Amino acid sequence: MKGKRFAVIGLGHFGAYALRVLYDAGCEVIAIDLDAEAVKEAAEFSERAVVADATDVQALESLGVADVDVAIVSLGERMDVITLAALHLKELGVPNIAVKSLSEEHGRILKAIGVNEIVHPEKDAATRLARRLVRQDVLEYLPLMPGYSIIEIKAPEEFVGRSLRELALRNRLQVQLIGIQRGGLHGELKIVPRAEDVIEEGDLMILLGAERDLDRIREIDLHGKHG
């Protein structure tokens, strides 16, 4: 992210968290909100923190928002305010706009006006939690797009001592192993492991694929077939 310029518009819980993550990553950020107290708190985590109305396109333009690479919008519970702010960002030519949406219907409106990324925090968090709780071996779940996700699982006992070539997950299930974490959650992370790498007891496997295929990971018959 370094080198990119961001605008965070709306400094409630969602916006404030995003701001701090960007600040910690070394990004340049303009922080904007109508609440002077929120702006004051954001000042130490931003290049510039300003009290301004995001529905005023001239105010946004005067702050240099047209020059940012990414704008993140999180403006409370008023659909008209959020939508108008997103529309102004499109008019200013901001190339990448992410907006916290209020509902599925609101998300469709935002998509129609050209918003690049629509965020449903409660839905996404609930989905991730439910997916983890449904399967006891899933430690983390990250949805990518409808029907596809990344999961982190404890290596099944029957995988231990076998090489990735022997497991042949991609050929058997069209699932891609993109990383192995050795030594638990805080252990060494090996990205894009090699075919000759062997799964060890306690390994965590990071897998990418269609959810229907990921759900079948334990059905693999290591003698050559899957159930």
N, CA and C of each residue as an Amber inpcrd file, in Angstrom:
protein
   681
   0.8070000  -1.2070000   0.0000000   0.0000000   0.0000000   0.0000000
   0.8480000   1.2690000   0.0000000   2.1050000   1.1340000   0.3680000
   2.9340000   2.3170000   0.4670000   2.9950000   3.0250000  -0.8740000
   2.9360000   4.3610000  -0.8220000   2.9610000   5.1350000  -2.0510000
   1.5830000   5.5590000  -2.4930000   0.5500000   4.8360000  -2.0640000
  -0.8160000   5.1990000  -2.4040000  -1.3370000   6.2600000  -1.4500000
  -2.2420000   7.0850000  -1.9630000  -2.8790000   8.0970000  -1.1260000
  -4.3440000   7.7190000  -0.9240000  -4.8040000   7.8700000   0.3100000
  -6.1520000   7.4600000   0.6820000  -6.9300000   8.6440000   1.2550000
  -8.2440000   8.5650000   1.1120000  -9.1500000   9.4360000   1.8530000
 -10.0840000   8.5330000   2.6450000 -10.1820000   8.7750000   3.9450000
 -11.1460000   8.0570000   4.7770000 -12.2290000   9.0670000   5.1460000
 -13.4330000   8.8210000   4.6450000 -14.5360000   9.7690000   4.8160000
 -15.5670000   9.1500000   5.7600000 -15.6430000   9.7040000   6.9630000
 -16.4740000   9.1350000   8.0150000 -15.5740000   8.4490000   9.0200000
 -15.5460000   8.9600000  10.2540000 -14.5790000   8.4890000  11.2450000
 -15.2450000   7.8460000  12.4520000 -16.3260000   7.1070000  12.1680000
 -16.9190000   6.2760000  13.2130000 -16.0100000   5.0890000  13.4720000
 -16.5270000   4.0260000  14.0820000 -15.6970000   2.8710000  14.4200000
 -15.0270000   2.2880000  13.1770000 -15.7970000   2.0560000  12.1240000
 -15.2750000   1.4390000  10.9030000 -14.1950000   2.3130000  10.2810000
 -14.5090000   3.5910000  10.0670000 -13.5560000   4.5030000   9.4450000
 -12.3050000   4.6880000  10.2790000 -12.4760000   4.7940000  11.6100000
 -11.3290000   4.9870000  12.4950000 -10.3940000   3.7830000  12.4700000
 -10.9630000   2.5730000  12.4320000 -10.1260000   1.3650000  12.3440000
  -9.3600000   1.3470000  11.0290000 -10.0620000   1.6500000   9.9380000
  -9.4040000   1.6690000   8.6270000  -8.2690000   2.6900000   8.6060000
  -8.5290000   3.8530000   9.1810000  -7.5250000   4.9140000   9.2270000
  -6.2610000   4.4490000   9.9370000  -6.4190000   3.8010000  11.0730000
  -5.2490000   3.3760000  11.8440000  -4.4540000   2.2880000  11.1320000
  -5.1570000   1.3850000  10.4610000  -4.4580000   0.3390000   9.7010000
  -3.6330000   0.9680000   8.5720000  -4.2240000   1.9150000   7.8700000
  -3.5110000   2.5990000   6.7870000  -2.3210000   3.3790000   7.3270000
  -2.5100000   4.0340000   8.4590000  -1.4250000   4.8020000   9.0830000
  -0.2700000   3.8730000   9.4570000  -0.5950000   2.7240000  10.0680000
   0.4330000   1.7630000  10.4650000   1.1660000   1.1900000   9.2580000
   0.4770000   1.1680000   8.1060000   1.1030000   0.6630000   6.8770000
   1.9350000   1.7300000   6.1660000   1.9840000   2.9420000   6.7320000
   2.7990000   4.0070000   6.1560000   2.1490000   4.7630000   5.0170000
   0.8260000   4.6880000   4.9220000   0.1250000   5.3630000   3.8220000
  -0.1800000   6.8270000   4.1670000  -0.3070000   7.6300000   3.1320000
  -0.7550000   9.0190000   3.2900000  -2.2790000   9.0290000   3.2710000
  -2.8830000   9.6390000   4.2870000  -4.3360000   9.5920000   4.4010000
  -4.9020000  10.9670000   4.7390000  -5.9760000  11.3370000   4.0340000
  -6.7920000  12.4940000   4.4050000  -7.9930000  11.9530000   5.1610000
  -8.2240000  12.4290000   6.3830000  -9.3550000  11.9810000   7.1980000
 -10.4120000  13.0800000   7.2350000 -11.6730000  12.7110000   6.9540000
 -12.7470000  13.7010000   6.8270000 -13.9710000  13.2640000   7.6220000
 -14.5430000  14.2140000   8.3740000 -15.7870000  13.9470000   9.0900000
 -16.4060000  15.2890000   9.4870000 -17.7020000  15.2900000   9.7530000
 -18.3710000  16.4980000  10.2380000 -18.1930000  16.6790000  11.7430000
 -17.8310000  15.6110000  12.4340000 -17.6760000  15.6440000  13.8840000
 -16.2650000  16.1350000  14.2320000 -16.1740000  17.3100000  14.8310000
 -14.8710000  17.9060000  15.1400000 -14.0660000  17.0530000  16.1150000
 -14.7510000  16.3990000  17.0590000 -14.0450000  15.5710000  18.0400000
 -13.4170000  14.3570000  17.3640000 -14.1680000  13.7430000  16.4360000
 -13.6380000  12.5870000  15.7070000 -12.4410000  12.9970000  14.8590000
 -12.5190000  14.1700000  14.2420000 -11.4200000  14.6770000  13.4180000
 -10.1910000  14.9360000  14.2880000 -10.4120000  15.4890000  15.4670000
  -9.3010000  15.7640000  16.3870000  -8.5750000  14.4720000  16.7590000
  -9.3440000  13.4170000  17.0500000  -8.7450000  12.1260000  17.4080000
  -8.0140000  11.4940000  16.2310000  -8.4830000  11.7880000  15.0000000
  -7.8770000  11.1910000  13.8020000  -6.5910000  11.8990000  13.3830000
  -6.3480000  13.0740000  13.9160000  -5.2310000  13.8980000  13.4410000
  -3.8850000  13.1950000  13.5500000  -3.6870000  12.4370000  14.6320000
  -2.3800000  11.8040000  14.8180000  -2.1850000  10.5880000  13.9200000
  -3.2490000  10.1400000  13.2560000  -3.1480000   8.9720000  12.3810000
  -3.3150000   9.3350000  10.9080000  -3.1760000  10.5950000  10.5700000
  -3.4060000  11.0150000   9.1880000  -2.4790000  12.1510000   8.7940000
  -2.2930000  12.2830000   7.5070000  -1.5150000  13.4030000   6.9810000
  -2.2740000  14.7120000   7.2020000  -3.6030000  14.5960000   7.0860000
  -4.4540000  15.7700000   7.2210000  -5.8240000  15.3280000   7.7020000
  -6.3310000  15.9430000   8.7530000  -7.6570000  15.6220000   9.2780000
  -8.5060000  16.8880000   9.2430000  -9.6850000  16.8040000   8.6100000
 -10.4600000  17.9990000   8.3070000 -11.9330000  17.8030000   8.6380000
 -12.5340000  18.8280000   9.2110000 -13.9930000  18.8610000   9.3810000
 -14.5860000  19.3410000   8.0590000 -15.3750000  18.4790000   7.4220000
 -15.9580000  18.8420000   6.1280000 -17.1770000  17.9780000   5.8610000
 -18.0290000  18.4790000   4.9620000 -19.2580000  17.7880000   4.5590000
 -18.9830000  16.9970000   3.2840000 -19.0600000  15.6860000   3.3750000
 -18.7500000  14.8290000   2.2270000 -19.7950000  14.9060000   1.1280000
 -20.9460000  15.5190000   1.4120000 -21.9560000  15.6890000   0.3600000
 -21.7320000  16.9810000  -0.4290000 -20.7100000  17.7400000  -0.0790000
 -20.3660000  18.9880000  -0.7620000 -19.1950000  18.6990000  -1.6960000
 -19.4710000  18.5590000  -2.9760000 -18.4270000  18.1710000  -3.9270000
 -17.3140000  19.2090000  -4.0030000 -17.6630000  20.4760000  -3.8390000
 -16.6370000  21.5250000  -3.8830000 -15.6990000  21.4230000  -2.6910000
 -16.2370000  21.0760000  -1.5280000 -15.3990000  20.8900000  -0.3470000
 -14.4310000  19.7270000  -0.5550000 -14.9350000  18.6290000  -1.1000000
 -14.0710000  17.4750000  -1.3700000 -12.9600000  17.8370000  -2.3490000
 -13.3300000  18.5610000  -3.3860000 -12.3510000  18.9470000  -4.4070000
 -11.2770000  19.8620000  -3.8040000 -11.6920000  20.7980000  -2.9520000
 -10.7450000  21.7410000  -2.3490000  -9.7610000  21.0520000  -1.4060000
 -10.1570000  19.8980000  -0.8890000  -9.2820000  19.1460000   0.0190000
  -8.3130000  18.2250000  -0.7220000  -8.4340000  18.1840000  -2.0430000
  -7.5360000  17.3420000  -2.8280000  -7.9670000  15.9000000  -2.9230000
  -9.2360000  15.6260000  -2.6180000  -9.7200000  14.2470000  -2.6600000
  -9.6490000  13.6740000  -4.0840000  -9.7560000  14.5190000  -5.0710000
  -9.6680000  14.0460000  -6.4570000  -8.3210000  13.4140000  -6.7720000
  -7.3070000  13.7080000  -5.9540000  -5.9550000  13.2170000  -6.2240000
  -5.6150000  11.9320000  -5.4890000  -6.5390000  11.4160000  -4.6640000
  -6.2230000  10.1830000  -3.9310000  -6.4040000   8.9740000  -4.8390000
  -5.7650000   7.8790000  -4.4480000  -5.8870000   6.6310000  -5.2080000
  -7.1070000   5.8210000  -4.7640000  -7.4180000   5.9350000  -3.4710000
  -8.5230000   5.1530000  -2.9060000  -9.2830000   6.0140000  -1.9080000
 -10.6160000   5.9480000  -1.9600000 -11.4540000   6.6050000  -0.9600000
 -12.2930000   5.5460000  -0.2540000 -12.3070000   5.6100000   1.0780000
 -13.1180000   4.7020000   1.8910000 -14.2210000   5.5330000   2.5350000
 -15.4650000   5.1230000   2.3320000 -16.6090000   5.8950000   2.8160000
 -17.3800000   5.0910000   3.8520000 -17.5460000   5.6750000   5.0490000
 -18.3360000   5.0530000   6.1120000 -19.0650000   6.1670000   6.8570000
 -20.2910000   6.4660000   6.4330000 -20.9790000   7.6670000   6.8980000
 -22.2800000   7.3740000   7.6440000 -22.2150000   6.4640000   8.5900000
 -23.3650000   6.2530000   9.4480000 -24.5230000   5.5360000   8.7850000
 -25.7520000   5.9560000   9.1090000 -26.9450000   5.2090000   8.7320000
 -27.8390000   5.9240000   7.7260000 -27.3670000   7.0070000   7.1160000
 -28.2000000   7.7110000   6.1430000 -27.7960000   7.3370000   4.7280000
 -28.6910000   6.6120000   4.0630000 -28.4070000   6.1210000   2.7300000
 -28.1730000   7.2540000   1.7390000 -28.9410000   8.3390000   1.8740000
 -28.8020000   9.4340000   0.9250000 -27.4390000  10.1050000   1.0430000
 -26.9480000  10.2730000   2.2650000 -25.6400000  10.9060000   2.4890000
 -24.5230000  10.0280000   1.9310000 -24.5800000   8.7420000   2.2360000
 -23.5490000   7.8130000   1.7640000 -23.5210000   7.7660000   0.2330000
 -24.6970000   7.6480000  -0.3650000 -24.7880000   7.5250000  -1.8160000
 -24.3190000   8.7980000  -2.5150000 -24.7080000   9.9500000  -1.9950000
 -24.2940000  11.2180000  -2.6040000 -22.7820000  11.4050000  -2.5010000
 -22.2020000  11.0560000  -1.3560000 -20.7510000  11.1590000  -1.2000000
 -20.0380000  10.2580000  -2.2050000 -20.5460000   9.0300000  -2.3700000
 -19.9380000   8.1020000  -3.3330000 -20.0530000   8.6360000  -4.7600000
 -21.1990000   9.2150000  -5.0760000 -21.4020000   9.7920000  -6.4070000
 -20.4190000  10.9230000  -6.6660000 -20.2020000  11.7920000  -5.6740000
 -19.2500000  12.8940000  -5.8270000 -17.8290000  12.3690000  -6.0570000
 -17.4720000  11.3030000  -5.3780000 -16.1420000  10.7220000  -5.5620000
 -15.9570000  10.2010000  -6.9780000 -17.0210000   9.5940000  -7.5230000
 -16.9720000   9.1540000  -8.9230000 -16.8150000  10.3510000  -9.8490000
 -17.5580000  11.4150000  -9.5840000 -17.4900000  12.6190000 -10.4180000
 -16.0960000  13.2520000 -10.3630000 -15.4260000  13.1380000  -9.2230000
 -14.0870000  13.7000000  -9.0740000 -13.0050000  12.8090000  -9.6920000
 -13.4000000  11.6180000 -10.1090000 -12.4520000  10.7300000 -10.7850000
 -11.6020000   9.8800000  -9.8650000 -12.0360000   9.6950000  -8.6180000
 -11.2790000   8.8130000  -7.7150000 -11.3210000   7.3970000  -8.3000000
 -10.1650000   6.7850000  -8.5480000 -10.1420000   5.5090000  -9.2760000
 -10.6570000   4.2990000  -8.5120000 -10.5720000   4.3350000  -7.1910000
 -11.0000000   3.1700000  -6.4150000 -11.7850000   3.6470000  -5.1970000
 -13.0460000   3.2460000  -5.1270000 -13.9350000   3.7080000  -4.0560000
 -14.5040000   2.4960000  -3.3230000 -14.3360000   2.4770000  -2.0030000
 -14.9060000   1.4170000  -1.1690000 -15.9070000   2.0550000  -0.2160000
 -17.1010000   1.4870000  -0.1490000 -18.1730000   2.1010000   0.6460000
 -18.8050000   1.0740000   1.5790000 -18.9880000   1.4700000   2.8360000
 -19.7290000   0.6500000   3.7890000 -21.2060000   0.8080000   3.4890000
 -21.8260000  -0.2810000   3.0830000 -23.2260000  -0.2640000   2.6650000
 -24.1580000  -0.5800000   3.8270000 -25.3960000  -0.0980000   3.7270000
 -26.3800000  -0.3330000   4.7770000 -27.1890000  -1.6040000   4.5690000
 -27.2740000  -2.0710000   3.3260000 -28.0890000  -3.2440000   3.0260000
 -27.7140000  -3.7730000   1.6510000 -28.2590000  -4.9330000   1.3090000
 -28.0370000  -5.5050000  -0.0210000 -28.5760000  -4.5690000  -1.1030000
 -29.7630000  -4.0010000  -0.8370000 -30.3690000  -3.0920000  -1.8170000
 -29.5080000  -1.8480000  -2.0000000 -29.0130000  -1.3080000  -0.8940000
 -28.1300000  -0.1460000  -0.9780000 -26.8630000  -0.5070000  -1.7540000
 -26.3600000  -1.7080000  -1.5310000 -25.1820000  -2.1640000  -2.2590000
 -25.4020000  -2.1730000  -3.7560000 -26.6050000  -2.5490000  -4.1770000
 -26.9010000  -2.5640000  -5.6170000 -26.9120000  -1.1530000  -6.1910000
 -27.4210000  -0.2030000  -5.4120000 -27.4110000   1.1990000  -5.8550000
 -25.9770000   1.6940000  -5.9890000 -25.1610000   1.3940000  -5.0020000
 -23.7560000   1.8250000  -5.0310000 -23.0180000   1.2050000  -6.2250000
 -23.3010000  -0.0610000  -6.4740000 -22.6740000  -0.7180000  -7.6190000
 -23.0950000  -0.0540000  -8.9200000 -24.3760000   0.3440000  -9.0000000
 -24.8980000   0.9640000 -10.2180000 -24.2300000   2.3020000 -10.5260000
 -23.7830000   3.0150000  -9.4660000 -23.1350000   4.3060000  -9.7270000
 -21.6200000   4.1700000  -9.8770000 -21.1320000   2.9200000  -9.7950000
 -19.7260000   2.6900000 -10.1000000 -18.7950000   2.4910000  -8.9310000
 -19.3340000   2.2470000  -7.7250000 -18.4760000   1.9790000  -6.5700000
 -17.7340000   0.6590000  -6.7970000 -16.4300000   0.6710000  -6.5280000
 -15.5990000  -0.4960000  -6.8250000 -15.7550000  -1.6150000  -5.8030000
 -15.8470000  -1.2460000  -4.5210000 -15.9320000  -2.2630000  -3.4730000
 -17.0040000  -1.8830000  -2.4720000 -17.9310000  -2.8050000  -2.2720000
 -19.0470000  -2.5720000  -1.3590000 -18.8690000  -3.4790000  -0.1470000
 -18.8620000  -2.8740000   1.0290000 -18.5570000  -3.6000000   2.2620000
 -19.8240000  -3.7580000   3.0970000 -20.0860000  -4.9910000   3.5320000
 -21.1980000  -5.2990000   4.4440000 -20.5890000  -5.8760000   5.7190000
 -20.1170000  -5.0460000   6.6490000 -19.3370000  -5.5450000   7.7910000
 -20.0440000  -6.6020000   8.6330000 -21.3160000  -6.3720000   8.9880000
 -22.0030000  -7.3300000   9.8480000 -22.2330000  -8.6480000   9.1230000
 -22.6520000  -8.5650000   7.8680000 -22.8830000  -9.7760000   7.0870000
 -21.5850000 -10.5550000   6.9160000 -20.5070000  -9.8380000   6.5690000
 -19.2240000 -10.5080000   6.3440000 -18.7090000 -11.1570000   7.6190000
 -18.8220000 -10.4440000   8.7430000 -18.3490000 -10.9920000  10.0140000
 -19.1760000 -12.2100000  10.4220000 -20.4930000 -12.1350000  10.2290000
 -21.3700000 -13.2560000  10.5750000 -21.0750000 -14.4670000   9.7050000
 -20.8310000 -14.2350000   8.4200000 -20.5160000 -15.3290000   7.4990000
 -19.2230000 -16.0140000   7.9030000 -18.2040000 -15.2240000   8.2190000
 -16.9200000 -15.7910000   8.6060000 -17.0620000 -16.6060000   9.8920000
 -17.8000000 -16.0660000  10.8620000 -17.9880000 -16.7720000  12.1220000
 -18.7290000 -18.0850000  11.9120000 -19.8250000 -18.0270000  11.1670000
 -20.6340000 -19.2300000  10.9490000 -19.8470000 -20.3070000  10.2200000
 -19.0670000 -19.8960000   9.2000000 -18.2840000 -20.8760000   8.4550000
 -17.2420000 -21.5470000   9.3600000 -16.6560000 -20.7860000  10.2630000
 -15.6640000 -21.3630000  11.1650000 -16.3220000 -22.3180000  12.1580000
 -17.5060000 -21.9320000  12.6510000 -18.1550000 -22.7550000  13.6640000
 -18.7560000 -24.0310000  13.0930000 -19.1600000 -23.9770000  11.8210000
 -19.7230000 -25.1620000  11.1760000 -18.6810000 -26.2660000  11.0770000
 -17.4240000 -25.8630000  10.7880000 -16.3480000 -26.8370000  10.6540000
 -15.3200000 -26.5960000  11.7430000 -15.1580000 -27.5680000  12.6130000
 -14.2730000 -27.4140000  13.7530000 -12.8070000 -27.2630000  13.3580000
 -12.4330000 -27.7580000  12.1600000 -11.0240000 -27.6980000  11.7600000
 -10.6680000 -26.3700000  11.0940000 -11.6680000 -25.5390000  10.7700000
 -11.3960000 -24.2680000  10.1030000 -11.0420000 -23.2130000  11.1490000
  -9.8250000 -22.6650000  11.0350000  -9.3650000 -21.6480000  11.9740000
  -9.6680000 -20.2460000  11.4740000  -9.6850000 -20.0770000  10.1580000
  -9.9650000 -18.7660000   9.5780000 -10.6640000 -18.9560000   8.2480000
 -11.5300000 -18.0160000   7.9320000 -12.3140000 -18.0840000   6.6980000
 -12.3650000 -16.7040000   6.0860000 -11.9810000 -16.5970000   4.8200000
 -11.9640000 -15.3130000   4.1330000 -12.6890000 -15.4440000   2.8020000
 -13.9070000 -14.8920000   2.6870000 -14.6150000 -14.9620000   1.4020000
 -13.9400000 -14.0730000   0.3710000 -13.8270000 -14.5760000  -0.8620000
 -13.2190000 -13.7980000  -1.9420000 -14.2720000 -13.2390000  -2.8840000
 -15.1580000 -14.0980000  -3.3240000 -16.2510000 -13.7470000  -4.2160000
 -17.2880000 -14.8420000  -4.0410000 -18.5140000 -14.6440000  -4.5270000
 -19.5380000 -15.6600000  -4.2900000 -19.0800000 -17.0620000  -4.6830000
 -19.0940000 -17.9690000  -3.6960000 -18.7430000 -19.3560000  -3.9630000
 -17.2830000 -19.6970000  -3.7970000 -16.4240000 -18.7180000  -3.5660000
 -14.9810000 -18.9570000  -3.4550000 -14.4350000 -18.3190000  -2.1840000
 -13.4540000 -18.9810000  -1.5700000 -12.8950000 -18.4370000  -0.3410000
 -11.5070000 -18.9910000  -0.0930000 -10.8530000 -18.3910000   0.9040000
  -9.5960000 -18.8960000   1.4440000  -9.8880000 -19.3780000   2.8580000
  -9.4340000 -20.5800000   3.1950000  -9.6000000 -21.0740000   4.5600000
  -8.2450000 -21.5110000   5.1110000  -8.1300000 -21.4560000   6.4170000
  -6.9600000 -21.9970000   7.0990000  -7.4440000 -23.1280000   7.9850000
  -6.8930000 -24.3190000   7.7780000  -7.3280000 -25.4840000   8.5430000
  -6.1290000 -26.1900000   9.1840000  -6.4250000 -26.9330000  10.2380000
  -5.4140000 -27.8210000  10.7940000  -5.2110000 -28.9690000   9.8060000
  -3.9730000 -29.3050000   9.5370000  -3.7070000 -30.3930000   8.5990000
  -4.3650000 -31.6800000   9.0950000  -5.2150000 -32.3160000   8.2770000
  -5.8380000 -33.5770000   8.7000000  -4.7790000 -34.6210000   9.0560000
  -5.0740000 -35.4330000  10.0160000  -4.1210000 -36.4390000  10.4980000
  -3.6160000 -37.3140000   9.3630000  -4.5110000 -37.6320000   8.4170000
  -4.1250000 -38.5320000   7.3290000  -3.1910000 -37.8650000   6.3110000
  -3.0390000 -36.5360000   6.3890000  -2.1220000 -35.8430000   5.4860000
  -0.6900000 -35.8430000   6.0180000  -0.5320000 -36.0350000   7.3290000
   0.7820000 -35.9230000   7.9650000   1.7370000 -36.9790000   7.4160000
   2.9430000 -36.5370000   7.0540000   3.9590000 -37.4340000   6.5140000
   3.8960000 -37.6030000   5.0110000   2.9540000 -36.9330000   4.3730000
   2.8000000 -37.0420000   2.9220000   3.2330000 -35.7410000   2.2460000
   3.8150000 -35.8750000   1.0660000   4.2440000 -34.6990000   0.3120000
   3.0560000 -34.0820000  -0.4080000   3.2180000 -32.8200000  -0.8160000
   2.1440000 -32.1560000  -1.5650000   1.9280000 -32.8320000  -2.9060000
   3.0040000 -33.3690000  -3.4890000   2.8470000 -34.0980000  -4.7560000
   1.9620000 -35.3190000  -4.5560000   2.1590000 -35.9910000  -3.4320000
   1.3760000 -37.1880000  -3.1280000  -0.0800000 -36.8330000  -2.8450000
  -0.3080000 -35.7240000  -2.1590000  -1.6780000 -35.3160000  -1.8530000
  -2.4260000 -34.8660000  -3.0960000  -1.7170000 -34.1640000  -3.9940000
  -2.2920000 -33.7250000  -5.2860000  -3.6620000 -33.0610000  -5.1130000
  -3.7220000 -32.0890000  -4.2070000  -5.0010000 -31.4430000  -3.9160000
  -5.5810000 -30.7410000  -5.1400000  -4.7260000 -30.1370000  -5.9340000
  -5.2200000 -29.4010000  -7.1040000  -5.8450000 -30.3440000  -8.1190000
  -5.2180000 -31.4920000  -8.3340000  -5.7480000 -32.4490000  -9.3080000
  -6.9930000 -33.1500000  -8.7990000  -7.0130000 -33.4550000  -7.4950000
  -8.1360000 -34.2120000  -6.9400000  -9.3720000 -33.3400000  -6.7110000
  -9.1560000 -32.1120000  -6.2210000 -10.3000000 -31.2940000  -5.8190000
 -10.3180000 -29.8890000  -6.4210000  -9.3410000 -29.5620000  -7.2660000
  -9.2190000 -28.2020000  -7.8070000  -9.0550000 -27.1690000  -6.6850000
  -8.3670000 -27.5870000  -5.6260000  -8.0690000 -26.7200000  -4.4910000
  -6.5840000 -26.3940000  -4.5030000  -6.2470000 -25.1150000  -4.3150000
  -4.8590000 -24.6920000  -4.3570000  -4.3380000 -24.4400000  -2.9400000
  -3.2500000 -25.1220000  -2.5730000  -2.5780000 -24.8460000  -1.3040000
  -1.6470000 -23.6610000  -1.5190000  -1.9230000 -22.5410000  -0.8410000
  -1.1200000 -21.3330000  -1.0580000  -0.1520000 -21.0490000   0.0810000
  -0.2440000 -21.8170000   1.1660000   0.6930000 -21.5960000   2.2580000
   0.5900000 -22.6640000   3.3230000   1.7050000 -22.8620000   4.0390000
   1.7420000 -23.7560000   5.1930000   2.3210000 -22.9630000   6.3650000
   1.6200000 -22.9940000   7.4890000   2.1370000 -22.3440000   8.6900000
   2.6020000 -23.4360000   9.6480000   3.8930000 -23.4400000   9.8990000
   4.4990000 -24.4920000  10.7110000   4.7480000 -23.9830000  12.1160000
   4.2730000 -24.7160000  13.1050000   4.4780000 -24.2930000  14.4820000
   3.3140000 -23.5060000  15.0440000   2.1120000 -23.7050000  14.4780000
   0.9220000 -23.0280000  14.9990000   0.7250000 -21.6410000  14.4350000
  -0.2120000 -20.9080000  15.0470000  -0.6230000 -19.6070000  14.5230000
   0.5030000 -18.5900000  14.4730000   1.4960000 -18.7320000  15.3340000
   2.5880000 -17.7610000  15.3760000   3.8880000 -18.3470000  14.8200000
   3.7590000 -19.4420000  14.1000000   4.9440000 -20.1000000  13.5640000
   5.3840000 -19.5510000  12.2200000   6.3020000 -20.2660000  11.5890000
   6.8510000 -19.8700000  10.2890000   5.8180000 -20.0790000   9.1850000
   5.6450000 -19.0690000   8.3390000   4.7010000 -19.1610000   7.2270000
   5.4580000 -19.3970000   5.9320000   5.1360000 -20.4730000   5.2490000
   5.7730000 -20.7940000   3.9720000   4.7590000 -20.5580000   2.8570000
   5.0100000 -19.5310000   2.0440000   4.1010000 -19.1850000   0.9500000
   4.4800000 -19.9700000  -0.3010000   3.4870000 -20.4230000  -1.0490000
   3.6570000 -21.2080000  -2.2830000   4.6310000 -22.3590000  -2.0410000
   4.2390000 -23.3080000  -1.2030000   5.1170000 -24.4510000  -0.9220000
   5.3860000 -25.2840000  -2.1650000   6.4800000 -26.0400000  -2.1150000
   6.8890000 -26.8580000  -3.2550000   6.2530000 -28.2400000  -3.2010000
   6.2290000 -28.9050000  -4.3520000   5.5930000 -30.2190000  -4.4450000
   6.2370000 -31.2370000  -3.5200000   7.5450000 -31.0930000  -3.2610000
   8.2380000 -32.0660000  -2.4200000   8.0950000 -31.7870000  -0.9240000
   7.4970000 -30.6500000  -0.5570000   7.3060000 -30.3470000   0.8570000
   6.3560000 -31.3630000   1.4940000   6.6830000 -31.7480000   2.7110000
   5.9090000 -32.7710000   3.4220000   5.1200000 -32.1260000   4.5600000
   3.8780000 -32.5240000   4.6910000   3.0350000 -32.0230000   5.7810000
   3.4800000 -32.6490000   7.0980000   3.6450000 -31.7970000   8.1160000
   4.0550000 -32.2630000   9.4320000   2.9020000 -32.1090000  10.4240000
   2.9710000 -32.8520000  11.4980000   1.9530000 -32.7550000  12.5370000
   1.9290000 -31.3460000  13.1060000   0.7210000 -30.7720000  13.2310000
   0.5750000 -29.4170000  13.7570000   0.5770000 -28.3430000  12.6930000
   0.8420000 -28.7090000  11.4280000   0.8350000 -27.7150000  10.3470000
  -0.5620000 -27.1420000  10.1460000  -0.6000000 -25.8650000   9.7790000
  -1.8360000 -25.2280000   9.3540000  -1.7530000 -25.0380000   7.8450000
  -2.8030000 -25.3980000   7.1260000  -2.8210000 -25.3260000   5.6670000
  -3.7460000 -24.2010000   5.2280000  -3.2350000 -23.3300000   4.3680000
  -4.0170000 -22.2130000   3.8340000  -4.4160000 -22.5850000   2.4110000
  -5.7110000 -22.7140000   2.1810000  -6.2460000 -23.2550000   0.9340000
  -7.1570000 -22.2650000   0.2350000  -7.0690000 -22.2450000  -1.0860000
  -7.9000000 -21.3840000  -1.9170000  -8.7000000 -22.2470000  -2.8780000
 -10.0140000 -21.9470000  -2.9890000 -10.8050000 -22.7130000  -3.9330000
 -12.2900000 -22.4430000  -3.8050000 -13.0620000 -23.1840000  -4.5940000
 -14.5150000 -23.1040000  -4.4960000 -14.9440000 -23.7280000  -3.1750000
 -15.9270000 -23.1270000  -2.5240000 -16.3400000 -23.6220000  -1.2070000
 -16.8140000 -25.0740000  -1.2560000 -17.4590000 -25.4590000  -2.3410000
 -17.9350000 -26.8440000  -2.4390000 -16.7610000 -27.8200000  -2.4680000
 -15.6180000 -27.3810000  -3.0500000 -14.4320000 -28.2330000  -3.0940000
 -13.6930000 -28.2100000  -1.7610000 -13.6160000 -27.0400000  -1.1400000
 -12.9620000 -26.9480000   0.1620000 -13.6900000 -27.7930000   1.1970000
 -15.0050000 -27.8660000   1.0980000 -15.7960000 -28.6520000   2.0460000
 -15.5400000 -30.1550000   1.9040000 -14.9450000 -30.5480000   0.7660000
 -14.7070000 -31.9790000   0.5230000 -13.2830000 -32.3970000   0.8540000
 -12.5180000 -31.5090000   1.4930000 -11.0990000 -31.7740000   1.7040000
 -10.8700000 -33.0550000   2.4920000 -11.7550000 -33.3630000   3.4430000
 -11.5760000 -34.5720000   4.2590000 -12.0610000 -35.8390000   3.5540000
 -12.6810000 -35.6770000   2.3860000 -13.1900000 -36.8500000   1.6710000
 -12.1360000 -37.4870000   0.7810000 -10.9690000 -36.8570000   0.6930000
  -9.9390000 -37.3910000  -0.1960000  -9.5180000 -38.7890000   0.2410000
  -9.5210000 -39.7090000  -0.7290000  -8.9940000 -41.0530000  -0.5130000
  -7.5430000 -41.0200000  -0.9860000  -6.5960000 -41.1430000  -0.0670000
  -5.1960000 -40.9950000  -0.4180000  -4.6530000 -42.1670000  -1.2230000
  -5.5240000 -43.1320000  -1.5070000  -5.1140000 -44.2290000  -2.3830000
  -5.5040000 -43.9570000  -3.8260000  -6.0870000 -42.7190000  -4.0520000
  -6.2870000 -42.3630000  -5.4560000  -7.6360000 -41.8070000  -5.8170000
  -8.6260000 -41.8760000  -4.9280000  -9.9580000 -41.4010000  -5.2640000
 -10.4310000 -40.4380000  -4.1860000 -11.4760000 -39.6790000  -4.4880000
 -12.1300000 -38.9040000  -3.4330000 -13.6000000 -39.2360000  -3.4160000
 -14.2040000 -39.0980000  -2.2020000 -15.5840000 -39.5140000  -2.0210000
 -16.5550000 -38.5530000  -2.5540000
